[in-house]
Amino acid sequence: VTDKARYDKICYRHIKSTGVNRGLDWLSEHGQADLLAMVHHPRHFLEKLLTGSHTLDIARHIPIPLLVFPPGYCGVF
């Protein structure tokens, strides 16, 4: 994203975590971010029951704005 946007104020960080939700929680609390962007990926019924939605989980409690891109978003600037 940072290469395609050609805008030096965008920062990318790779976060290692034991789970997606834990990593997103850590990032929203300690990442010094002004905005969190995610791409929504639809899941099958059974996946929804077993794992839920990472986007919905994080949207319920993060203190910063959340930008959610639709499925299939390719990030063309």
Backbone as a printed PyTorch tensor [residue, N CA C, xyz], in Angstrom:
tensor([[[  0.8280,  -1.1950,   0.0000],
         [  0.0000,   0.0000,   0.0000],
         [  0.8650,   1.2480,   0.0000]],

        [[  1.9120,   1.2500,   0.8020],
         [  2.7430,   2.4520,   0.8860],
         [  3.4290,   2.7660,  -0.4360]],

        [[  3.8240,   1.7500,  -1.1840],
         [  4.4590,   1.9830,  -2.4840],
         [  3.4550,   2.4880,  -3.5150]],

        [[  2.2620,   1.9290,  -3.5250],
         [  1.2480,   2.3190,  -4.5020],
         [  0.7050,   3.7160,  -4.2380]],

        [[  0.5820,   4.0920,  -2.9800],
         [ -0.0180,   5.3860,  -2.6400],
         [  0.9390,   6.5490,  -2.8680]],

        [[  2.2140,   6.2850,  -2.7700],
         [  3.2360,   7.3420,  -2.8980],
         [  2.9610,   8.4950,  -1.9250]],

        [[  2.6700,   8.0990,  -0.7060],
         [  2.3670,   9.0660,   0.3490],
         [  3.1330,   8.6330,   1.5860]],

        [[  4.0910,   9.4460,   2.0310],
         [  5.0090,   9.0250,   3.0910],
         [  4.4060,   8.9840,   4.4870]],

        [[  3.1480,   9.3740,   4.6520],
         [  2.5130,   9.3580,   5.9770],
         [  1.8330,   8.0230,   6.2850]],

        [[  1.8540,   7.0640,   5.3550],
         [  1.2650,   5.7490,   5.5680],
         [  2.3350,   4.8230,   6.1280]],

        [[  1.9890,   4.1020,   7.1840],
         [  2.9350,   3.1970,   7.8210],
         [  2.3660,   1.7910,   7.8360]],

        [[  3.1630,   0.8150,   7.4630],
         [  2.7630,  -0.5890,   7.5030],
         [  3.5580,  -1.2900,   8.5860]],

        [[  2.8740,  -2.0890,   9.4080],
         [  3.5630,  -2.8570,  10.4400],
         [  3.0790,  -4.2960,  10.4040]],

        [[  4.0180,  -5.2090,  10.4720],
         [  3.6840,  -6.6290,  10.5640],
         [  3.6870,  -6.9840,  12.0480]],

        [[  2.5570,  -7.4570,  12.5450],
         [  2.4150,  -7.7830,  13.9580],
         [  2.3480,  -9.2980,  14.1210]],

        [[  3.2290,  -9.8500,  14.9460],
         [  3.1730, -11.2810,  15.2560],
         [  2.3060, -11.4640,  16.4950]],

        [[  1.3530, -12.3830,  16.4000],
         [  0.4500, -12.6190,  17.5110],
         [ -0.0410, -14.0550,  17.4760]],

        [[ -0.5540, -14.5140,  18.6010],
         [ -1.0850, -15.8750,  18.6750],
         [ -2.4620, -15.9900,  18.0420]],

        [[ -3.0860, -14.8840,  17.7200],
         [ -4.4020, -14.9080,  17.0880],
         [ -4.6920, -13.5810,  16.4310]],

        [[ -5.5800, -13.5880,  15.4660],
         [ -5.9220, -12.3650,  14.7290],
         [ -6.5080, -11.3120,  15.6620]],

        [[ -7.4770, -11.6890,  16.4620],
         [ -8.1170, -10.7090,  17.3460],
         [ -7.1440, -10.1330,  18.3690]],

        [[ -6.2630, -10.9540,  18.9030],
         [ -5.2580, -10.4380,  19.8480],
         [ -4.3210,  -9.4490,  19.1660]],

        [[ -3.9080,  -9.7620,  17.9510],
         [ -3.0340,  -8.8550,  17.2050],
         [ -3.7200,  -7.5420,  16.8850]],

        [[ -4.9740,  -7.6090,  16.4790],
         [ -5.7230,  -6.3850,  16.1770],
         [ -5.9650,  -5.5550,  17.4350]],

        [[ -6.2620,  -6.2160,  18.5420],
         [ -6.4280,  -5.4960,  19.8100],
         [ -5.1490,  -4.7810,  20.1970]],

        [[ -4.0160,  -5.5040,  20.0940],
         [ -2.7320,  -4.8940,  20.4440],
         [ -2.4490,  -3.6980,  19.5520]],

        [[ -2.6850,  -3.8660,  18.2640],
         [ -2.4130,  -2.7920,  17.3130],
         [ -3.2750,  -1.5660,  17.5910]],

        [[ -4.5490,  -1.7620,  17.8950],
         [ -5.4280,  -0.6220,  18.1510],
         [ -5.0690,   0.0950,  19.4490]],

        [[ -4.4890,  -0.6210,  20.4210],
         [ -4.1280,  -0.0140,  21.7010],
         [ -2.7130,   0.5720,  21.7220]],

        [[ -1.7650,  -0.0730,  21.0390],
         [ -0.3610,   0.3290,  21.1300],
         [  0.2670,   0.7820,  19.8150]],

        [[ -0.4580,   0.6780,  18.7380],
         [  0.1090,   0.9580,  17.4310],
         [  0.2300,   2.4070,  17.0530]],

        [[ -0.2490,   3.3110,  17.8880],
         [ -0.2160,   4.7460,  17.6120],
         [ -0.8030,   5.0480,  16.2370]],

        [[ -1.9240,   4.4100,  15.9320],
         [ -2.5760,   4.5810,  14.6350],
         [ -3.7370,   5.5570,  14.7540]],

        [[ -3.9850,   6.2740,  13.6790],
         [ -5.1280,   7.1750,  13.6150],
         [ -6.3370,   6.4920,  12.9970]],

        [[ -6.1010,   5.3730,  12.3060],
         [ -7.1480,   4.6760,  11.5770],
         [ -6.7150,   3.2300,  11.3750]],

        [[ -7.6720,   2.3000,  11.4780],
         [ -7.4000,   0.8980,  11.1810],
         [ -8.2120,   0.5320,   9.9520]],

        [[ -7.5490,  -0.0020,   8.9330],
         [ -8.2240,  -0.4140,   7.7050],
         [ -8.1800,  -1.9380,   7.5950]],

        [[ -9.3310,  -2.5140,   7.2320],
         [ -9.4320,  -3.9630,   7.0830],
         [-10.2140,  -4.2710,   5.8160]],

        [[-10.0040,  -5.4660,   5.2820],
         [-10.7940,  -5.9410,   4.1430],
         [-11.6990,  -7.0450,   4.6600]],

        [[-13.0000,  -6.8990,   4.4200],
         [-13.9750,  -7.8970,   4.8630],
         [-13.9040,  -9.1100,   3.9390]],

        [[-13.8160, -10.2860,   4.5400],
         [-13.8260, -11.5360,   3.7830],
         [-15.0390, -12.3480,   4.2030]],

        [[-15.9550, -12.6060,   3.2790],
         [-17.1280, -13.4050,   3.6520],
         [-16.7220, -14.8260,   4.0300]],

        [[-17.4700, -15.4110,   4.9500],
         [-17.1780, -16.7630,   5.4180],
         [-18.4050, -17.6390,   5.2630]],

        [[-18.1730, -18.9210,   5.2060],
         [-19.2630, -19.8820,   5.1520],
         [-19.9650, -19.9250,   6.5050]],

        [[-21.1780, -20.4430,   6.5170],
         [-21.9900, -20.4850,   7.7280],
         [-21.2640, -21.1350,   8.9010]],

        [[-20.6380, -22.2710,   8.6740],
         [-19.9460, -22.9750,   9.7520],
         [-18.7510, -22.1720,  10.2750]],

        [[-18.0280, -21.5220,   9.3870],
         [-16.9050, -20.6770,   9.8080],
         [-17.3940, -19.5240,  10.6790]],

        [[-18.5430, -18.9450,  10.3160],
         [-19.1040, -17.8490,  11.1110],
         [-19.4240, -18.3100,  12.5220]],

        [[-19.9800, -19.5100,  12.6360],
         [-20.3250, -20.0280,  13.9570],
         [-19.0970, -20.3270,  14.8010]],

        [[-18.0660, -20.8710,  14.1760],
         [-16.8860, -21.2980,  14.9180],
         [-15.9060, -20.1720,  15.2190]],

        [[-15.7060, -19.2660,  14.2700],
         [-14.6870, -18.2330,  14.4650],
         [-15.2440, -16.8200,  14.5470]],

        [[-16.4150, -16.5730,  14.0220],
         [-16.9730, -15.2300,  14.0380],
         [-16.3030, -14.3240,  13.0250]],

        [[-16.5210, -13.0400,  13.1750],
         [-15.9800, -12.0500,  12.2510],
         [-14.9380, -11.1930,  12.9620]],

        [[-13.7200, -11.1930,  12.4510],
         [-12.6650, -10.3570,  13.0380],
         [-13.0180,  -8.8820,  12.9040]],

        [[-13.6010,  -8.5110,  11.7730],
         [-13.9710,  -7.1160,  11.5470],
         [-15.0310,  -6.6660,  12.5470]],

        [[-16.0490,  -7.4740,  12.7330],
         [-17.1110,  -7.1330,  13.6780],
         [-16.5970,  -7.1020,  15.1120]],

        [[-15.7590,  -8.0490,  15.4700],
         [-15.2000,  -8.0780,  16.8300],
         [-14.4010,  -6.8230,  17.1340]],

        [[-13.5430,  -6.4190,  16.2260],
         [-12.7030,  -5.2490,  16.4760],
         [-13.5230,  -3.9570,  16.4180]],

        [[-14.5510,  -3.9210,  15.5640],
         [-15.3870,  -2.7180,  15.4320],
         [-16.1450,  -2.4090,  16.7140]],

        [[-16.4200,  -3.4090,  17.4970],
         [-17.2080,  -3.2290,  18.7210],
         [-16.4660,  -2.4930,  19.8240]],

        [[-15.1430,  -2.4580,  19.7690],
         [-14.4530,  -1.8820,  20.9240],
         [-13.1890,  -1.0620,  20.6500]],

        [[-12.8030,  -0.8450,  19.4100],
         [-11.5790,  -0.0650,  19.2090],
         [-11.8480,   1.4290,  19.4140]],

        [[-10.8600,   2.1590,  19.9110],
         [-11.0390,   3.5870,  20.1680],
         [-10.7320,   4.4740,  18.9510]],

        [[-10.3240,   3.8800,  17.8320],
         [ -9.9780,   4.6550,  16.6400],
         [-10.9380,   4.3090,  15.4990]],

        [[-11.0430,   5.1760,  14.4890],
         [-11.9230,   4.8720,  13.3530],
         [-11.4970,   3.6100,  12.6130]],

        [[-12.4820,   2.9040,  12.0860],
         [-12.2470,   1.6680,  11.3440],
         [-12.7610,   1.8460,   9.9180]],

        [[-11.9060,   1.5880,   8.9430],
         [-12.2730,   1.6410,   7.5310],
         [-12.3220,   0.2110,   7.0210]],

        [[-13.4900,  -0.2260,   6.5420],
         [-13.6630,  -1.6000,   6.0800],
         [-13.8960,  -1.5940,   4.5690]],

        [[-12.9920,  -2.2460,   3.8480],
         [-13.1210,  -2.3690,   2.4050],
         [-13.9580,  -3.6030,   2.0790]],

        [[-14.6860,  -3.5700,   0.9680],
         [-15.5230,  -4.7080,   0.5900],
         [-14.6840,  -5.8950,   0.1060]],

        [[-15.3040,  -7.0870,   0.0730],
         [-14.5900,  -8.2660,  -0.4410],
         [-14.0780,  -8.0080,  -1.8470]],

        [[-12.8910,  -8.5010,  -2.1410],
         [-12.3340,  -8.3580,  -3.4690],
         [-11.6540,  -7.0420,  -3.7370]],

        [[-11.5480,  -6.1730,  -2.7380],
         [-10.8910,  -4.8820,  -2.9290],
         [ -9.4270,  -5.1110,  -3.2680]],

        [[ -8.9710,  -4.4910,  -4.3420],
         [ -7.5950,  -4.7570,  -4.8030],
         [ -6.6210,  -3.6510,  -4.4150]],

        [[ -7.0910,  -2.5710,  -3.8510],
         [ -6.1860,  -1.5280,  -3.3750],
         [ -5.5780,  -0.6700,  -4.4690]],

        [[ -6.2720,  -0.4560,  -5.5560],
         [ -5.7520,   0.3570,  -6.6510],
         [ -5.9530,   1.8250,  -6.2990]],

        [[ -4.8650,   2.5920,  -6.3820],
         [ -4.9370,   4.0170,  -6.0600],
         [ -4.8750,   4.8200,  -7.3370]]])
